[in-house]
């Protein structure tokens, strides 16, 4: 459609019609790719990263402090 001049109301102004065009005639939605994450320790399957991270931290990750040294171990 292009731009619409607003010279007689606001000198030097133009309305960019591209946003209005996208609202009236939107692009087709981009299909979402199915996500599958297998836990490398227990092989449980997760459909989103957040659920996998919660599982891994709660079930498999152990953090301990000895003499100001942080130690991370993975429990099976």
N, C-alpha and C positions, 0 to 999 in steps of 0.2 A: 504494500500500500504506500509506503514512503512516509515522508514527514508532512505535517500540516503546519502552515505558517500562522503565527499569532501576531503578525506585525501590527495590525490595527488595535490590538488590546495591549500587548506588551512588546514594545519595539525591540527587535533583535531576538525574539524568542521563537522557538519551533518545538512542536510536540513530536517526540519520537514515537512512531506508531508500532515499532517492532514488539514492544511489551504487550500492547493491546492485541496485536495480531496473534501472539503466542497464547494469550488467554482465550481468544475466540476460536482459534484453530491450533490446539496444542499438538506437540510432537507425540508420536506413540510412545508409551512407556518402555523403558529398557528392561528386558527380562532379567530377573534376579538369578544368579547362579547358586545352585544348591551347595551349601557348605557342609562338609563332613570332616570332622577332626577325630582321628583315632588317638587315644592316649597311648604314648609310647611305652608306658610301664604296664598297664593292665588291659589295654586294648578296648576300653569302653569307647563308645562312639558318641560324639557331641555335634549338635547342629549349629552352635554359635561359639565364638571365641571366648566370650565372657563365662559361659557355663563350663567350658573346658578349663579355663584358668582357675575358677573357683574350685573345681574338682581337684586339679593338680596340686594347688596350694594346701587344700584341706587334707587330702588323702596321702599324697606322696612326698611333699616337701617338709623337711624338718630343719629348722635353723636353731643353732645353739651357740652360746658364747662361752669361750674358755680363754682366760688370760687376755681379754680384750681382742680376741681373734674370733671372727664370725665364721662358723662352719655350716655349710649347707650339705645335707645328705638327702638322697632320694630313697624313700621306702617303697618296697614292692608289695 
